[in-house]
Amino acid sequence: MINWFEKTKNQIKKLKGEGFFNNWSVKKTKYIVFHIYPNLKIPSNWIQERVNIYLQNAKIFGINPISNVNFYVYPSINSVKDIGITPAISFLKQKEIHGHLKQSPGHELNHILLGSINPSENLPANGLWEESLCVYYDGANADKKKHANFMNYSNEILNTPWDFWRSTLPSDFYPLAGSIAQYCVKKYGLELLLKFIKEMRNNGINDEYLCSIIFKMTYQELQKNWKEWLKK
């Protein structure tokens, strides 16, 4: 996963040097600058929907919205696969997103917001806990618990220790991550979950200690309680 991330990042940097993005149209808003793929028709409410969820989630997370975020919009996730880009990626330090029309409104923007709570050096953007919040607050208005159950994950997956996904989480498991955030927010409140994520260090290697301090139980107990809730 990390290799994919770095390769995509390097390819985008190379294409910028070659002027690939020079003829893209630009739509500026107060906090986000949208760069639109040539001849791509954007639905009338698409941009405003993303601006709204960005500001809404900044307020929910208790942080100031970050300015000058560059959002590159592609037709679909496979539209530029042949040139080495998978547009479902965020670069936190550069405040840059490469996304596509059919993505949920808030997911990639949440990565930018959460990057100001805990930098990517501590919590990689595709780690379990950051993805859980990005999925839960993605603006798609879907019940993440129902979605996770609809996916019919095997007991082997549900029983996989969470620390196995400290650094990376397979994209197929995103609905599962969303249900974890849903459970923790409803059971313990967002404030505690954000505190948990803020204090994580080095890919979450201190997550078991933090869990005992913040949630007053072992990491394994928290996972067991979530699994029981998921199956009810």
Secondary structure, DSSP 8 states (H G I E B T S, - for coil): -HHHHHHHHHHHHHHHHTTTTTT-EEEE-SSEEEEE-TT----TTHHHHHHHHHHHHHHHHTS---S-EEEEEES-TTTTGGGT--S-EEETTTTEEEEETTS-SSHHHHHHHHTTTS-TTTS-TTSHHHHHHHHHTSSS---HHHHHHHTT--HHHHTS-GGGGSS---GGGHHHHHHHHHHHHHHH-HHHHHHHHHH--TTTTTHHHHHHHHTSS-HHHHHHHHHHHHH-
